[in-house]
Amino acid sequence: MDSQVERRERRRYASLLAKNIIENELSARQKQILVLYYKEQKTMPEIAQVLGVSVSSVSHTHRRAFDTIRSRLCACNLKF
């Protein structure tokens, strides 16, 4: 039972930390791409068309944002 409570608390903490990282450490473009991809569930080609950039650019920016979040969480021994 305790392990379930601990896992739930770790997930909650990781979620709050990830939100803080997104708000304070990512560029406006990185945030925009994450919102379009995860919240609005657009594909990379759709995002590229909306932003007027290449799919490669969207993919690269998404990867950099995701890597930033993951590296910060890993530094705290958390997984995303």
C-alpha positions in Angstrom: 0.0 0.0 0.0 2.7 2.5 0.9 4.5 1.9 -2.4 1.3 2.9 -4.3 1.0 6.0 -2.2 4.7 6.8 -2.8 4.4 6.2 -6.6 1.4 8.5 -6.7 3.2 11.2 -4.8 6.3 10.9 -7.0 4.1 11.2 -10.1 2.4 14.2 -8.7 5.7 15.8 -7.8 7.2 15.0 -11.2 4.1 16.5 -12.9 4.4 19.7 -10.9 8.1 19.9 -11.5 7.6 19.3 -15.3 5.1 22.1 -15.4 7.5 24.4 -13.6 10.3 23.5 -16.1 8.0 24.1 -19.1 6.9 27.5 -17.7 10.3 28.8 -16.7 13.0 27.0 -18.8 11.5 26.5 -22.3 11.3 29.0 -25.1 8.0 30.4 -26.3 8.4 28.3 -29.5 9.1 25.1 -27.5 6.0 25.7 -25.3 3.9 26.4 -28.4 5.0 23.2 -30.1 4.3 21.1 -26.9 0.8 22.6 -26.6 0.0 21.9 -30.2 1.4 18.4 -30.0 0.2 17.2 -26.7 -2.9 19.3 -25.8 -4.3 20.0 -29.3 -3.0 16.6 -30.6 -1.8 17.9 -33.9 0.7 16.0 -35.9 4.2 17.3 -36.6 3.3 18.1 -40.3 0.2 19.9 -39.1 2.3 21.9 -36.6 4.9 22.7 -39.3 2.1 24.0 -41.5 0.6 26.2 -38.8 4.0 27.7 -37.8 5.3 27.9 -41.4 8.4 25.9 -40.7 9.7 22.5 -41.8 8.6 19.2 -40.1 12.3 18.7 -39.3 12.4 22.0 -37.4 9.3 21.1 -35.4 10.7 17.7 -34.6 14.0 19.1 -33.6 12.4 21.8 -31.3 10.1 19.2 -29.8 13.1 16.9 -29.1 15.1 19.7 -27.4 12.1 20.7 -25.2 11.5 17.1 -24.2 15.2 16.5 -23.5 15.3 19.6 -21.3 12.3 18.3 -19.3 13.7 14.8 -19.0 17.2 15.9 -18.0 15.8 18.1 -15.2 13.6 15.4 -13.9 16.4 12.8 -14.1 18.6 15.2 -12.1 16.0 14.9 -9.4 15.8 11.1 -9.8 12.4 11.4 -11.3 11.0 9.9 -14.6 8.7 11.5 -17.0 
